[in-house]
């Protein structure tokens, strides 16, 4: 299975990290890493979440 990130999704993760860095850089890194890890779990368990059909990808 291939996992595709939309530009919007990556921008949102980045914005979350930048916002959290204002108060806790360490926590920001942990949260962003956790987000990527959880999304990566969809490769092994694709039925954990919905498919974002607006991306125009299979």
C-alpha positions as CSV (number, residue, x, y, z in Angstrom):
1,X,0.0,0.0,0.0
2,X,1.2,3.5,-0.8
3,X,0.4,6.4,1.5
4,X,-0.1,9.8,0.0
5,X,0.0,13.1,1.9
6,X,-1.8,16.1,0.5
7,X,0.0,19.4,0.6
8,X,-2.7,20.7,2.9
9,X,-2.2,17.9,5.4
10,X,1.6,18.4,5.5
11,X,1.1,22.2,6.0
12,X,-1.3,21.5,8.9
13,X,1.1,19.2,10.6
14,X,3.8,21.8,10.2
15,X,1.5,24.5,11.6
16,X,0.8,22.3,14.6
17,X,4.5,21.8,15.2
18,X,5.3,25.5,14.9
19,X,2.4,26.4,17.2
20,X,3.5,23.9,19.9
21,X,7.2,25.1,19.6
22,X,6.1,28.4,21.0
23,X,5.7,26.8,24.4
24,X,7.6,23.5,24.3
25,X,9.9,22.6,21.4
26,X,10.4,19.1,22.8
27,X,6.7,18.5,23.1
28,X,6.2,19.8,19.5
29,X,8.7,17.3,18.2
30,X,7.0,14.5,20.0
31,X,3.6,15.4,18.8
32,X,4.7,15.8,15.2
33,X,6.6,12.5,15.3
34,X,3.6,10.8,16.8
35,X,1.3,12.1,14.1
36,X,3.6,10.8,11.4
37,X,3.9,7.4,13.1
38,X,0.1,7.0,13.5
39,X,-0.5,7.9,9.9
40,X,2.2,5.5,8.8
41,X,0.4,2.7,10.7
42,X,-2.3,3.0,7.9
43,X,0.2,1.2,5.6
44,X,-0.2,-2.0,7.7
45,X,-3.8,-1.3,8.8
46,X,-5.5,0.6,6.0
47,X,-9.0,0.2,7.4
48,X,-8.2,2.3,10.4
49,X,-9.3,5.4,8.8
50,X,-11.2,6.9,5.8
51,X,-9.7,7.4,2.3
52,X,-9.4,11.0,1.4
53,X,-10.9,10.9,-2.1
54,X,-10.6,14.6,-2.9
55,X,-6.9,14.1,-3.5
56,X,-7.6,12.4,-6.8
57,X,-5.4,9.4,-6.0
58,X,-6.3,5.7,-6.1
